[in-house]
Amino acid sequence: MHAVGIVAAAGSGLRLGAELPKALVLLGGRPLVCWAVEALRAGGVDEVVVAVPAPQQAAFTAVLPDDVHVVVGGDTRTASVRAALAAAREHADAVLVHDAARPLTPPEVVARVLAALAAGAAAVVPVLPVVDTTVVVDPDGLVTGDVARGPLRRVQTPQGFDRTTLVAAYAAAHGSAAEFTDDASVVRAAGIPVHTVAGDERAAKITVPHDLALAELQL
Ligand code: C5P
């Protein structure tokens, strides 16, 4: 199986409060995007395409290894992944889409996703259980209901797909008004079953400054 990794790195990272795009912020002296690329490779991905913000394309190219393909992303994560998918080579059987914002994802998570694809799944996501009591609140902040947390899962990346399935799902979603926050939602909207494998707390997403501080401690 030949696997291409796509790293979505074209976000601004406003919630992190950095002046740089989030994927260029340093963790242990290395930009987040470099950690994400390394995690994919260490887990068994053969080549990597990274979607970056247009104004910082040169800055990304300067920090990424020479054999990483850099493309300009879009205004939404979906648009960024679409651009990277168009650049992914057609000889690839599998595509793994990963957030640059999950730098400390262990290679074992990548390997579990690849193994599920090799076993025949067309779509697979790493997931973790929900451990907190989970409720629904109304616009005034009043709790209006409980949610049984047993069947709930938090979804991480990398998310893995059969390449032709992902390309077809993205084509079908083009022009849709739906807002997709990940790639498995795009594939599910096309009616494809999405399988799960165990995620890992270390694959947590860096969103606010506290997350970055925790990641530094983890190192
Ligand atoms: O904003 P959020 O943290 O959910 O973004 C998840 C990932 O998607 C990040 O790695 C970010 O760089 C990427 N992204 C992107 N293009 C956008 C917005 C977000 O590649 N337009």
Residues whose N, C-alpha, C, O or C-beta is under 5 A from the ligand:
A	BS01	C5P	A8 A9 A10 G11 A51 G73 G74 D75 T76 R77 S80 D99 A100 A101
